[in-house]
Amino acid sequence: MNFFDSVISAFKNYVNFSGRATRSEFWWFFLFCILLYMLTFSLSVEEFNSALSNSELQNGNPAQLVGLFIQSWFGVAFLVTFIPSITIAVRRFHDLNMSGWWYVGLQIAPSLLPSIFIFNLISLMALFLFVYFMAQEGGEDNRFGPNPLSEEI
């Protein structure tokens, strides 16, 4: 699967948690998200700087800062890619014949831990384990469906 097919597939399966996703599909979409975030963040920096110089925001009103983030280009890009990035990771776990609940254990649960040194180490180990799983080769047909690579050939 190439870059564009991967991005199209991720958005086509926007809320589809069933089925399987290949390594190339996951990593091409991951690259797309990184490039999109870099582009939109660079566009949003100027907005943030001008808004922070505004006297109303200097009082540190968090609601205004959150509103500014959501209205920024980076916030829009993040909101658009948030759900597809979760669904493609879940489908990637399915390709490894693992439950999608592994995503919760490796991505969501560690982020809920308090910011203490030992918990930060646990979160870092969970991140490395997540990357390790995403880099693994998918198996043959399993309970989540046929091997997607056999369909592409």
C-alpha positions in Angstrom: 0.0 0.0 0.0 1.4 3.4 -0.9 1.2 6.7 0.9 -2.0 8.0 -0.8 -3.9 4.7 -0.6 -3.1 4.5 3.1 -4.4 8.0 3.8 -7.6 7.3 1.7 -8.1 4.0 3.5 -7.7 5.5 6.9 -10.3 8.2 6.2 -12.6 5.7 4.4 -12.5 3.5 7.6 -13.0 6.6 9.8 -14.9 4.8 12.6 -14.3 1.2 11.5 -12.8 -0.7 14.3 -13.2 -4.1 12.6 -10.9 -5.7 10.2 -7.1 -5.5 9.8 -4.6 -2.9 8.8 -1.1 -3.7 7.3 2.1 -2.2 8.6 2.4 0.0 5.5 -1.1 1.3 6.0 -0.4 2.3 9.6 3.1 3.8 9.1 2.2 5.7 5.9 -0.8 7.2 7.8 1.5 8.0 10.8 3.9 9.8 8.4 0.9 11.7 6.9 -0.2 12.8 10.4 3.4 14.0 11.4 3.7 16.0 8.2 0.3 17.5 8.6 0.9 18.4 12.2 4.3 20.0 11.3 2.7 22.1 8.6 -0.4 23.2 10.6 1.7 23.9 13.7 4.0 26.2 11.7 0.9 28.0 10.5 -0.6 28.2 14.0 2.5 29.6 15.7 1.9 33.1 14.4 -1.8 32.9 15.5 -0.7 32.0 19.0 1.9 34.7 19.2 -0.5 37.4 18.1 -3.2 36.1 20.4 -0.9 35.8 23.5 0.2 39.4 23.0 -3.5 40.4 23.3 -4.1 42.0 26.7 -7.2 39.8 27.4 -5.2 36.6 27.1 -2.4 37.8 29.3 -4.5 37.1 32.4 -4.2 33.4 31.6 -7.8 32.5 31.0 -7.5 28.8 30.1 -10.9 28.7 28.4 -9.7 31.3 25.8 -6.5 29.4 25.2 -8.4 26.1 24.6 -10.7 27.9 22.3 -7.8 29.4 20.4 -6.2 25.9 20.1 -9.3 24.4 18.7 -9.7 27.2 16.2 -6.1 27.0 15.1 -5.0 25.0 12.1 -3.1 22.6 14.3 -6.2 22.0 16.4 -8.4 21.3 13.4 -5.8 18.9 12.0 -5.6 17.1 15.3 -9.3 16.8 15.6 -9.7 15.5 12.0 -7.0 12.8 12.4 -7.7 11.8 16.0 -10.3 9.1 15.4 -8.7 7.6 12.3 -5.4 7.3 14.1 -7.1 5.3 16.9 -9.1 3.1 14.5 -6.0 2.3 12.3 -4.0 1.3 15.4 -6.9 -0.9 16.6 -7.0 -2.6 13.2 -3.2 -2.9 13.3 -3.5 -4.8 16.6 -6.1 -7.0 14.9 -3.6 -7.8 12.1 -1.4 -9.2 14.9 -4.3 -11.3 16.2 -4.5 -9.1 19.3 -7.5 -7.4 20.8 -8.0 -3.7 20.1 -8.1 -3.2 23.8 -4.3 -3.3 23.8 -4.6 0.3 22.5 -6.3 1.3 25.7 -3.6 -0.4 27.8 -0.6 1.0 25.9 -1.8 4.5 24.9 -4.7 5.7 27.0 -4.1 4.1 30.4 -0.4 5.3 30.8 -1.5 8.9 29.9 -3.9 8.8 32.9 -1.1 8.1 35.4 0.1 11.0 37.5 3.4 12.7 36.5 5.8 10.9 38.8 9.1 9.6 37.7 8.2 5.9 38.0 4.9 6.4 36.1 6.8 8.4 33.4 9.0 5.4 33.0 6.0 3.1 32.7 4.4 5.4 30.1 7.7 5.4 28.1 7.9 1.6 28.2 4.3 1.4 27.1 5.1 3.7 24.2 8.1 1.6 23.1 5.9 -1.6 23.4 3.3 0.1 21.2 5.9 1.0 18.6 7.3 -2.6 18.8 3.8 -4.1 18.2 3.1 -1.7 15.3 6.3 -2.7 13.6 5.6 -6.5 13.8 4.6 -8.4 10.7 1.0 -9.4 10.6 0.0 -13.1 10.6 -2.0 -15.3 8.3 -5.8 -15.4 8.4 -7.0 -14.9 12.0 -10.2 -14.3 13.9 -10.3 -10.7 12.6 -10.3 -11.6 9.0 -8.1 -12.6 6.1 -4.6 -11.5 5.6 -4.8 -8.0 3.9 -1.5 -8.6 2.1 -2.9 -11.6 0.3 -5.7 -9.5 -1.1 -3.3 -6.8 -2.4 -1.2 -9.2 -4.5 
